[in-house]
Amino acid sequence: MTTTTLTDRYVWATVRNVPQRQRTDLDRELRERIADQRDAFVEEGVDAADAERRTLLELGDPSVLAADYLDRPLQLIGPRYYLTWLRLVKVLMAVVLPIVAAASVLAQLLAGASVGEVFGATFGVLLSTAAHLAFWTTLVFAILERSPDHTPGQEWSLANLPQVRDEHRAKRLPDLIASVVFLAIFAGFIVWGQLGVTIDGESFPVLDPDLWSFWIPWFLGLLVLEMAFAGAIYAWGWNWWLAFANLLLNIAFTVPALWLLLSERLFNPEFLAAIGWPWGDAGGVTMTVIVVAIVGVTMWDVVDGAIKAYRAGRERAIA
């Protein structure tokens, strides 16, 4: 296990705020600057550990140092509270918006809204909430900036230094979030569809209610496994074991789904009758397109997983 020093954490906290192409140069320059100043303190008789801490404290907030390196001013209304404002807005958006979205979707589903109404209402609520969070937070900081009796912002210290993260894992985080959100929505639609979709004033389950005896729990269980699979990719990155697991999960989901679809056991017959399936002469063509699309997406996901496992293996071999 690699041990990171305060200098490692400070340098990482600084370089992550600059574009990728400039990180190597800044990393080298900053380490040289820290080493020179630390050595100067040591020559004055300061203990090595204390010399490192004094050097980093004199350099100050890594985000401010990165902004100086890029010659990028940190300003909202004024520079005093910019970083505090930015961090607070990011936290509020990351915490509040998902909660609001989940609450809105649940409320719409319980009210019997259609799919379009659920998406429309949730999108509108998210936009409104994001606008209010940004506006009122900014207004408070603008007032603080102009207040003659303002209290100083929290002073930066070495305790604020983040732990060095695996950059590859950090890049995989958006994929993890997207996968989990998509799978959760997919599972939610399966359950919601069985509560009944209203057509011409009458409610119909979308999938055949008989599937609750085995197949719907099977598919929901696979979606949970897919979430765990996404977490494994985030934690370890792609490898051949995970590529094989991806193949098995695709087979376990796609083969039963296609079998149920082609044997006319997947959808509720009353629901299909209500929407007019198979839509006359276009029914056969539509079914063919659906099957080809499902098979194509499945094959692409399997091949994509194998390609990612191969590339990850090469990168680890080179490293």
N, C-alpha and C positions, 0 to 999 in steps of 0.2 A: 504494500500500500504506500503510495507516494505521500509524503508529508509536505504540506504547504506552509510557508512562512508568512509573516505579516507582509513582507515585501512582495511575495507572490500574489497574495490577495489584493494588495494595493494596486499592483501593476495590472492585474486582470480586471479589477473594477474600473480602471482608467481606460484601458485599450478597448474594452467592449463598447465604449461610447463613440468610437470613431469607425469610419468605413473599413472594411476588411483589408483593402489594399494598403492602408496606412498603419495597420496594427503592428506589423513586424518592426518597422522603423521606430514607432513610438515605444514599443516594448524595449528595444535595445537602448534608446536614448534615455528612457526613464530609469532603467536599471543602472546605467552608468552614472546618472545624476544622483540616484539614491546611494550608490556605493561610495562615490566621492564625498558626499556630505557626511555619510556615516563614518567613513575613515577619518574625516576631519574631527568629528566629535571624539572618536576613540583616541586620537593623538592628544586631545585635550584632557584625557584621563577619564572619559565617560565610559561606563560599562558598555559592552557591545550590544546587548539587548536594549538598554536604555537609549543608546545612540541610534539604533534603528527606529525606535518609537519616536524619538525627538525629530528625526529626519522626516518621517511620514506625517507627523503632526504639522511640521512647518510647511510641507507641501500642500496640505489642506484637502478639501473634498475632492475625490477623484473625478467627479462629474464636472466640477468647475475647472479642474486642470485640463481635462479633455476638451472642454469648450475653448479654453485659452489656446490650446494647441491647434485647434481647427479655426481659430479666430472667428468663433461663432458666438455672438452675444446671447446671454441668457436673460431674456426679458419677457415679462407678461405685460405688466403695466410699468413695472420697475424691476430691477434685478434682485432686490432684497429677498423676496419670497418666491422667486420663480421655481426653484427646485422643490421646495416644500409643496407649492401648488401643484406642480406636475406629478409628483409622487402620489399626492392625495387623490387627484382626479383619476389616475390609473387604478388605484385601489378601489375607488368607488365604482368605476365602470366594470371592473372585473368581478366585484362581489354583488353589486346591486342588480345589474342588468340580467344575469342568468336567473336570479330569484324572481324578478319581475316577469321574465319570459315564461318561466315554468308556471307561475301563478296565473298568468293570463291564459295560457293554453288550457290549464285545468278548468278554469272558470268557464271558458267558451265551450269546452267539451261537455261539462255538466249542464250547460244551458241548451245543449243540443244543436250547436252551431255547425254549419257545414265546414268542409275542409278549407274552402276559400275564405269563409268568414273568420276561421281560426287564424289563418296566416295574416289576413288583412288587419284584424284587430291587434294581434300580437306585434306585428311590425309597427303599427301606429303607436302602440303603448311604449315600445322600445325607443322609438325616435323621440317621443315626448319626454320620457324619463331621462334619456341621455342629454337632451337639450337642457332640461331643468338642472340636472346634476352639474353640467358644465357652467351654466349661467350663474346659479346661486353660489357655487364654490368660487368662481371668478369674482363675483361681486363682493364676497366677504374679504377676499385677499386684496381687492382694489381699495376697500375701505381701510383695511389694516395698513396698506402702503401709504395712505394719505393721512392717517391718524397721527397727531403730534405726540400722543401718549401710548404709541404702540409698544408692545413688548417684543424684545428681540426674538428672532427665530432660533430654533434649536441649533446649538453650535455643533459642528461636525466633530466626531472623535473616532479613534481607531475601532471602537466597538461597532461603528456603522459599517465596517468593511464586510462585504459578503464573502461567503465561502466560494472558492474557485469551483465552477461547475464544468462538467464535461460538455464541451462545445457541441459535440455530435448529438448528445442527449438533448441539449437545449434546442437544436434545430429540429429534433423529432417531436418536441412538445406540441406544436400546432397540429401535426398529424394525429397525435393522440387525442387532443381535444376534439378535432373534427370527427374522428372515428367514433368516439364515445357519444358525442351529441347526435350524430346520424343514427347510430344503432339504438339509442334511447328513443329517438323520435319514431324510428321504424317499429320498435316494440310497442310504443304507445299507440301507433295507428292500428296495429294488429288488435290490441285490446279494445281500443275505441271503436273500431269497425264492427266488433262483435256486440257492442252495446246498441247498435242500430243506426242506420243511415236513413234519414227521412226523405222519402220520395213521394210527391203528390199527397202529402199529409199522412203517409203510412211509413212505419219504421221497419227496416229490414237489416238483419246482420249481413255483412259483406261476405264472410267466409262461411262455409257449411258448418252449422252448429255441431254436427256430429264429430267434427275435428277436435273438439275440446276433450274427447276421450283419450287422445294420444298426441295427434300431430301438432296442434297449437302449442301445448306445453313443450313438445320437442323443439319447435322452431324458436320459441322464447328462450329455452335453455341454450340453444346454439348461439343466440344473440348475446347472452351473458358470457358464453365462452369466447365469442368474438371480442367482447370488451376486454376480457382477460388477455386475449391474444394481442390486442393493441397495446395493453400495458407491458407485455413482455417485449414487444418491439421497441417501446420507449426505453425500457430498462437496459436491454442487451444489444439492441440493434439487430438488423437482419442477419441470419445465418441459415445454414442448410436445414437444421432441425426445424426452425420456424417456417421455412419455405415448405417443408413437408407437412407441417401442421396446417398451414394455409391451404394446401391441397386437400387434406382430409376434411377441413371445415367446409370448403366449397362443395365437395362431393356430398357431404352429409346434409347440406342445405338444398343444393340445386337438384339433385336426383329425386328426392321425395317430392319437392315442389313441382317439378315437371311431370312426374308420374301422376300426382293428384290433379294437375291441370289437364293433362291429356285424357285422363279417365273421367273427367267432368265431376270430380269429387272435391275440388278446391273451393269453388265459390258456391254460395247459397243459391239454389235454383230460383227461389222467389226473388232474390235481388237481381239476378240476370234477367228474369222475365220483366221486372219493373223498369230496367234500363233498355230493354229491347234486344238483348244479346240473342243471337250472334249477329245482329245488324244486317240481316238479309244476305245478299250474295257476297258481301265483304267479310263475312265471318271467317271463312277459311283463310283468306289472305291475312286477316288480322291475327289469327292464331299463329300462323307461320311466322309472321314478323315478331310476335312476342317470344316464341320459342327460340328463334335465331338470336334475338337480342339477349335473352337470358344466357344462352350457351356462350355467345360471344363475350359478354361481360365476365362470365365465370372464367373462361379460358384466358382472357387478358389478365385477370387478377392473379391467376396461378402463374402465368408467364412473367408478369411484372414482379411477383414475389421472388421467383427464381433469379431474375436479372439483378434485383437488389441484393440478394444473398451472395451472388457471384461478385458483384462490385464491392460489397462490404468485406468479403474474404480477401480480395486483392488489396484493399486499403490496409487491412490488418497485417497482411504479409509484408507489404512495403514498409509499414511502420515498425 
